[in-house]
Each structure stands twice: as C-alpha cells, then as structure tokens.
C-alpha cells in the first residue's frame, strides 16, 4: 500500500519511474509525520492516533526506521496518557 496514488506524468514528455514514486511516497510520509506530531501538540491525540493507525504500514515502509520508532512511541504514549486521563 502506497501513501500516494501515482497519477502519471504531468507532461507528455515525462516518463514515470519507480524512483519518482518512491520519492513521492517518502515526501508524503514526511508530511504525515509532521501532521501527526502537530495533532499531538494541539491535544488532538485521538486524531493523531487514528491517522497513525491508518497509515502505519506505509509509514513504516517509507520513513527511516528511527523516525518510525520514535513516532510510534510518541503516539502510543500520548494515546495511553489521554485514555487514562478520561
């Protein structure tokens, strides 16, 4: 499962390559990690948790392992603390 659906070249002369798709997916993963951290900072922990769970596999695939591990720990700790405070 990819984070983006490649819609083809933007011009007729551009040829799609796996490198372009891979790079696009890495950029989308980076955008999503920023969004998830932002949601946590805004105390929208449940939304951050849902987004993380929805994108878990592609995030794991396209983020650096260290970035994914820290994101997962942050989301799970935040979500656990949020649920305990209810």
Buried (B, 14 or more C-beta within 10 A) or exposed (E): EEBEEEEEEEEEEEEEEEEEBEEBBBEBBBEBBEBBBEBBEEEBBEBBBBBBEEBBEBBBBBBEEEBBEBBBEBBEEBBEEBEEEE
